[in-house]
Amino acid sequence: MSFLEKISKKIITDINHLNDELIIILPNKRASTYIHEHLKFHYKKAFFPPRIITINEWINELIPEKILTSTELSFILFEVHKKINSDPGDFNDFLKWAKTLLADFDEVDRYMADPENIFRDLRNIKEIENWSFNDPDLSEGQKRHLHFWNQIPEYYRLLSETLQSKNEIYAGKAYRKIAEKPEQFIDKKYTYYFLGFNALSTSEETIIHFLLTEKKAIFETENDLFYFQNPNHEAGYFYRRICEKWKMKPVLTNNFDSTKKKISIIETANQTGQAQITGNILSDYQKQNFDLKSTGTVLADESLLIPVLKLSLTPSKRQMYNGISSEISHLKSLIDLKFFENEA
């Protein structure tokens, strides 16, 4: 029995008296389909299912500001960049490092770190990396590089002020804001089920732990003994830490060692061959009446996703454990054309 099926049976006991006040929160959207199926199978009569949303959707509902996408943030950050630098340069050159900087800002806030200390330490590290015993004077390129790192706190401050003036926010800052004062944002009339979470950020930990102490949340996840008992394996690190920190009894399975495995290594000359073979294998599974809903296809290279979908007979019945990057989508050429038109 899968983790989601076991949890669904537990949830059924709460549906009758908590249905309107029960919210199930997941790390991603994909699991919600299976929870609905398991609830329908085990409940065996018509019912109104509890609300099932992802944690990002939940945070988006709690925060009054509008959470912006990375694309929207890039344009706002460019305006900040122009305020800080008299010669901001080309927007396309700016984009090469802007999304990395935005991701760093997002992570700093998700982990509730002190921005000044983080950026100061990063600047000191870069100074050490650029220092040379043989040549005490820095080159012009090294000076520009260090100057950029000195400016990062200003980027962070101005971006925050600009977004605040527009009643907008980015996801990491939203998590931080709620984690700092959860009682102001979270409606405690609901009971929250947090299912299947593993590596939690500091803000996520803080929010969930607040609800646990208020007895308004249930945190359910599981780990395999193979990972949990291996102190050097990162797959068990976060769950061990959470169990110790929250004094929870770990829920463990032994699927890794007890499940029979068949591993085949197939050599191909190129990526097209990988997609062709994968499509053929899935087509064979369908002909043999395999349960494709329980069949996962994990691709090391997301650019193979579209060829595999085209070469398989029943793409709608399979699980794909990665998304399609905009870089390989057909929409990208249209967007590139639009940018080219604007530049012209």
FENQUI-V790655 format. One record per backbone hydrogen bond with DSSP energy under -0.5 kcal/mol. NH is the residue of the N-H (numbers start at 1). CO is the residue of the C=O. If there is no record, write none. Layout:
# FENQUI-V790655
nh = [NH/NH]
co = [CO/CO]
This chain:
# FENQUI-V790655
nh = [6/7/8/9/10/11/12/13/13/14/15/15/16/18/19/21/22/23/24/25/25/26/27/32/33/33/34/35/36/37/38/39/40/41/42/43/44/49/51/53/55/58/59/60/61/62/63/66/68/68/73/74/75/76/77/78/79/80/81/82/83/84/85/94/95/96/96/97/98/99/101/102/103/104/105/106/107/108/109/110/111/112/113/115/118/119/120/121/122/123/124/125/126/127/128/129/130/131/131/143/144/145/146/147/148/149/150/151/151/152/154/155/156/157/158/159/160/161/162/163/164/165/166/166/167/168/169/174/175/176/177/178/179/180/181/182/184/185/185/186/188/190/191/192/193/194/194/195/195/196/200/203/205/206/207/208/209/210/211/212/213/214/215/216/217/218/220/220/223/225/227/228/229/230/231/233/234/236/237/238/240/241/242/243/244/245/246/247/248/250/252/253/258/259/264/266/274/275/276/277/278/279/280/281/282/283/284/285/286/287/288/289/290/292/294/295/296/297/298/299/302/304/305/308/309/310/311/312/317/318/319/321/321/325/328/329/329/332/334/335/336/337/338/339/340/341/342/343/344]
co = [2/3/4/5/6/7/8/9/10/11/11/12/12/14/15/18/19/191/51/23/193/53/195/29/29/30/30/31/32/33/34/35/36/37/38/39/40/47/22/24/26/54/55/56/57/58/59/167/66/169/69/70/71/72/73/74/75/76/77/78/79/80/81/90/91/92/93/94/94/95/97/98/99/100/101/102/103/104/105/106/107/109/108/113/114/115/116/117/118/119/120/121/122/123/124/125/126/127/128/139/140/141/142/143/144/145/146/147/148/148/151/151/152/153/154/155/156/157/158/159/160/161/162/163/164/163/66/170/171/172/173/174/175/176/177/179/181/181/182/182/186/187/21/216/23/192/218/25/193/220/198/110/201/202/203/204/205/206/207/208/209/210/212/211/211/192/194/218/251/253/224/224/225/227/229/230/232/233/233/234/236/237/238/239/240/241/242/243/243/248/250/223/254/255/262/264/270/271/272/273/274/275/276/277/278/279/280/281/282/283/284/286/285/290/291/292/294/319/296/297/300/301/302/304/305/306/307/308/314/315/295/297/319/323/325/325/326/329/330/331/332/333/334/335/336/337/338/339/340]
